[in-house]
Amino acid sequence: MPGTLFVVATPIGNLEDLTFRALRILREVHLIAAEDTRRTSKLLAHYDIQKPLVSLHEHNESRETPQLVERLCRGEDIALVSDAGTPGISDPGQHLVAGARTAGVAVVPIPGPSAITAILSASGLPGTKFTFMGFPPSSGQEREDWLSAIKDEVGIVVFFESPHRVGRTMNDVATLSVDRPIVIGRELTKIHESLVLWDKNEALPPAGDAKGEFVVVIGQKSVAHKDGVDGTEADRLFGLITEHVTTDEDAALRGVASLLQRPVKRVRSAIKKARILKRRGEEA
């Protein structure tokens, strides 16, 4: 009887974020296929797990997949892990998963930490719909096409970037995303974690000694109504004020203005316009 391939999400920084189920699976499988065996060894040592490791990264995945699929077909259970987060999401793993499925082997996802959902949850931006664009190409036409896609995307965009390229990429993105909020996450869940709403008129937060990638969220493009009201911002502010208001609307306005780093007068005006738009919509 064939074994099972478990696609296991691992912590993106803080080792305490490993789920109970992932911990059990890592202890029970016969073998762990890891993007970087050195990184995974630290995680296993933290939880006192001793299992055979095999390296499976972007440069050897095609070569190693047949042997791993053969072991799965012989009845061995294998856990697939990346350096951090979920395998196959801008990380190796796709070839092994596809090979296992082709061979009739069961593939079971073990969900867990994700830098994408982590930054969206703390960004203050709506997470109902977004586009994930992975890592930007380093140069050439592929990079130009990637930047053009961001410019054309109306909704929220999330992408990763490495510390040594983040400055260049953010300068490029800033010229394409005028008037769109940009939230930058660095070292998420780690000791030096930072999450900032970036003012494009200010210098980019320095990468410093950061080793992990940056995670960037670009807010949705504003849609102007015929009467000149910025509908996207107005709707968002109206939702926030509704959530925060209790008996003191002025205090709620100040709180939301502080949260968004916007003048109270601008927030008050946007709320007024949002209410007018909402009333018009209800009357229509």
C-alpha positions in Angstrom: 0.0 0.0 0.0 1.4 3.4 -1.0 2.5 5.9 1.7 1.4 9.5 2.1 3.0 12.7 1.1 2.4 15.4 3.8 2.9 19.0 2.7 3.8 20.6 6.0 3.8 24.3 6.7 6.5 25.3 9.1 7.1 28.5 11.1 8.2 31.6 9.2 10.2 32.8 12.2 9.0 32.0 15.7 9.3 28.2 16.3 6.4 28.2 18.6 4.1 28.7 15.6 4.4 25.1 14.6 0.9 23.5 14.8 0.2 20.4 17.0 -0.7 18.4 13.9 2.5 19.4 12.1 4.5 18.4 15.1 2.8 15.0 15.2 3.3 14.4 11.5 7.0 15.3 11.6 7.4 12.7 14.4 5.5 10.0 12.6 6.8 10.1 9.0 9.6 7.9 7.7 11.5 10.7 6.0 11.5 14.5 5.7 12.2 16.2 2.4 13.5 19.7 3.2 14.5 22.7 1.1 17.5 23.3 3.4 18.4 20.5 5.8 20.4 22.8 8.0 17.4 25.1 8.6 15.0 22.1 9.2 17.5 20.4 11.5 17.2 23.4 13.9 13.5 23.1 13.9 13.6 19.4 14.6 16.2 19.8 17.3 14.0 22.4 19.0 11.3 19.7 19.3 13.6 16.8 19.9 12.7 15.1 16.6 15.1 12.7 15.0 14.2 11.8 11.4 16.2 11.1 8.2 16.4 14.2 6.0 16.9 14.6 2.3 17.6 17.8 0.5 14.9 19.0 -2.0 15.5 22.4 -3.4 14.9 24.3 -6.7 18.1 23.0 -8.2 17.6 19.3 -7.6 13.9 18.8 -7.2 13.4 17.4 -10.7 16.2 14.9 -10.2 15.2 13.8 -6.7 11.5 13.5 -7.3 11.4 10.1 -9.0 13.4 8.5 -6.1 11.1 10.0 -3.5 8.0 9.0 -5.4 9.3 5.4 -5.6 9.8 5.4 -1.8 6.2 6.7 -1.4 5.0 3.9 -3.6 6.8 1.4 -1.4 4.7 2.5 1.5 6.9 5.2 3.2 5.3 8.4 4.5 7.2 11.6 3.6 6.9 15.1 5.0 7.7 17.9 2.6 8.8 21.1 4.2 10.4 24.4 3.0 12.6 26.8 4.8 9.6 28.7 6.2 5.9 28.7 5.5 4.1 26.4 3.0 6.0 24.4 0.4 5.0 25.2 -3.2 4.2 28.8 -2.4 7.2 30.6 -3.9 9.1 27.6 -2.6 10.1 24.2 -3.9 7.7 21.3 -3.8 5.5 21.5 -6.9 7.3 18.8 -8.8 7.2 16.3 -5.9 3.5 16.9 -5.3 2.7 16.6 -9.0 4.8 13.4 -9.2 3.1 11.9 -6.2 -0.4 12.6 -7.6 0.5 11.1 -11.0 1.7 8.0 -9.2 -1.6 7.7 -7.3 -0.1 8.7 -3.9 -2.2 10.5 -1.4 -1.1 14.1 -0.9 -2.3 15.7 2.4 -1.8 19.4 3.2 -0.9 20.3 6.8 -1.7 24.0 6.9 0.0 26.5 9.2 2.0 29.7 9.2 1.9 31.9 6.1 3.7 35.3 5.6 0.9 36.2 3.2 -2.0 35.8 5.6 0.1 37.2 8.5 0.7 40.5 6.9 -2.8 40.8 5.5 -4.3 40.2 8.9 -2.2 43.0 10.5 -2.3 45.5 7.6 -5.6 47.1 8.2 -6.5 46.5 4.6 -9.4 44.3 3.4 -8.3 40.7 2.9 -11.4 39.5 1.1 -9.7 39.5 -2.3 -6.0 39.9 -3.3 -3.4 38.8 -5.9 -0.2 37.1 -4.8 2.7 37.8 -7.1 5.6 35.9 -5.5 9.1 37.4 -5.9 9.8 40.0 -8.6 12.0 38.9 -11.4 15.5 40.4 -11.0 15.8 42.1 -14.4 14.9 42.2 -18.1 11.5 42.0 -19.8 10.2 39.7 -17.1 10.7 42.4 -14.5 9.1 45.0 -16.7 6.1 42.7 -17.2 5.8 42.1 -13.5 5.8 45.8 -12.7 3.3 46.5 -15.4 1.0 43.8 -13.9 1.1 45.6 -10.5 0.3 48.9 -12.2 -2.7 47.4 -13.9 -4.0 45.4 -10.9 -7.0 47.2 -9.3 -7.1 45.0 -6.2 -4.7 44.4 -3.3 -1.3 42.9 -4.3 1.0 40.9 -2.0 4.6 40.0 -2.9 7.9 38.9 -1.4 11.3 40.5 -1.8 14.8 39.8 -0.6 16.7 42.3 1.7 19.3 43.2 -0.9 16.8 44.0 -3.6 13.9 45.5 -1.6 15.1 49.2 -1.9 15.2 49.0 -5.7 11.9 47.2 -6.0 10.1 49.6 -3.7 11.4 52.6 -5.6 10.0 51.1 -8.8 6.7 50.2 -7.1 6.3 53.7 -5.6 6.3 55.3 -9.0 3.5 53.0 -10.2 1.4 53.0 -7.0 0.7 56.7 -6.4 -2.0 57.2 -3.8 -2.2 53.5 -2.9 -1.3 52.5 0.7 1.8 50.3 1.0 2.4 48.1 4.0 5.9 46.6 4.5 6.6 43.6 6.8 10.1 42.6 7.8 11.2 39.7 9.9 7.6 38.7 10.7 7.2 36.7 13.9 10.9 37.2 14.7 12.6 39.3 17.4 13.1 42.3 15.2 9.7 42.2 13.5 8.4 45.4 12.0 5.2 46.2 10.1 4.9 49.8 8.8 2.6 51.8 6.6 5.2 53.2 4.2 5.0 56.9 3.3 6.4 57.0 -0.2 7.8 60.4 0.5 10.0 59.0 3.2 13.1 56.8 3.0 12.5 53.1 3.0 13.1 51.4 6.3 16.7 50.0 6.2 17.1 46.3 5.6 19.8 46.2 8.2 20.8 42.6 9.1 17.5 41.1 8.0 18.0 37.6 6.6 14.4 36.7 5.8 12.5 38.2 2.9 10.3 41.3 3.1 6.5 41.0 2.6 4.8 43.9 0.9 1.1 44.7 0.6 -0.1 47.3 -1.9 -3.6 48.6 -1.3 -6.3 48.5 -3.9 -6.5 51.2 -6.5 -8.9 54.0 -5.8 -12.0 54.3 -7.9 -13.2 57.8 -8.4 -17.0 58.4 -8.6 -18.5 61.0 -11.0 -18.9 63.5 -8.1 -15.2 63.2 -7.4 -15.5 61.1 -4.2 -12.8 58.5 -3.7 -15.1 55.5 -3.3 -12.5 53.0 -2.2 -11.1 55.1 0.6 -14.5 56.4 1.7 -15.9 52.9 2.0 -12.9 51.7 3.9 -13.0 54.6 6.4 -16.8 54.2 6.8 -16.3 50.6 7.7 -13.5 51.4 10.2 -15.5 54.2 11.9 -18.5 51.9 12.2 -16.4 49.3 13.9 -14.8 51.8 16.3 -17.7 54.1 17.2 -19.5 53.6 20.5 -21.1 56.6 22.2 -18.3 59.1 21.4 -18.0 59.5 17.6 -15.3 62.2 17.9 -13.1 59.8 19.9 -13.7 57.1 17.3 -12.8 59.5 14.5 -9.5 60.5 16.3 -8.7 56.8 16.9 -9.3 55.8 13.2 -7.3 58.9 12.1 -4.4 57.8 14.3 -4.6 54.2 13.1 -4.4 55.3 9.5 -2.0 58.2 10.1 -4.4 60.6 8.4 -5.6 64.1 9.5 -8.9 64.0 11.5 -10.4 66.5 9.1 -9.8 64.2 6.1 -11.2 61.2 7.9 -14.3 63.2 8.9 -14.8 64.4 5.3 -14.4 60.9 3.9 -16.9 59.5 6.4 -19.4 62.1 5.4 -19.0 61.4 1.7 -19.2 57.6 2.4 -22.5 58.1 4.2 -23.9 60.1 1.3 -22.8 57.4 -1.2 -24.4 54.7 1.0 -27.6 56.6 1.2 -27.7 57.1 -2.5 -27.1 53.5 -3.1 -29.9 52.5 -0.7 -32.3 54.9 -2.4 -31.4 53.6 -5.8 
